[in-house]
Amino acid sequence: MSSLRSGYSNVREFPPQVLGPARARHIPKIENFRNRTSQAAWGDHLVRALKSGYFDQRGGDCVDEMLVWLGSVDSAQDSLYKQCVRAVGDPKAVKFEILRLLDALLLAIPLDLRKVFGAKVIGENDQQAIWSRYKRLTNVFHPNLGLADVDWLSTRMVLINKAFSHAQKLDKAKTRLYTDYIVRTDMEAAMTIKSEKVYSREEQQRDLAWIARQAKLRKQLEKLTVAKVLSVALFGAIVVLGTMVLNNTW
C-alpha cells in the first residue's frame, strides 16, 4: 500500500525527496481534502449546538479543531461560518455565541482540568498537549482580539491561566483524586465546593480501594462462571456419550 493511500500525507513526515515529484505534488490537494472532510464532521456538531444552545456528548471531541478554526476563520469566504450565521441569525453575534458555547463546555464552575484540557490529556499528564490547548484557548479568549466583550473575556482568561498553572503542577506519578482536578477560583469564594467539604480525601481513597476490590471480585467471579459452564458442558457431554455407549451395548 502506498503512503498516500494509507493516510500519511504530511509534508514533514514524507518530504518530496522521499515521495518523489510525482507523488509530492499531490500532497496539498490531499491535505485540503482531509481538512474539508474533518471540518464537515465537527462542523455539524457546531451548527447543531448553535441552534440548540449547548454541545452534545460528542462536542468535546472536536474542541481543538473548533479553536483553531475560530482563531483563523475568514468570515467572508468560509462556508461553515455562513452556516453558523444562518443558525444564529446575527452575523455580529456568531463568534460570541461560539465562545459562549465553549465557555459552558470548558470553563464551567467548579473549574475542572479534565474539561479544560481533556480527560485523556490530564490523565496522561501530557504537558505538550496541555500547552497546545492553552495556546489555542488564548488565541480566541484573549481580550485584545475583541471577539466579545472585553470584561467577559478578561474573566475567562483568568480562569484559563489558573487552570494552566494548576495543570503544570500535576505529578504524573501520583494517584490523583477527584478534588485534585478542581481549580479553586475567586468566582467561587462564596460558593464552597460541597464535594471537597463532604467528600474528603480519606473517603475518596477508601472508595477507590473498594472499587478496586469490587473489580477483583468480578474477575474472580467471571473465572468461576466460566469454569462452571465448562464443567457443566463436560458433564453433559459425558452423559450423552455414556448413553450412546449403553444403547449400542444393548
Beta strands, then each sheet from edge to edge (+ up, - down):
strand 1: 111-112
strand 2: 182-183
sheet 1: 1+ 2-
end
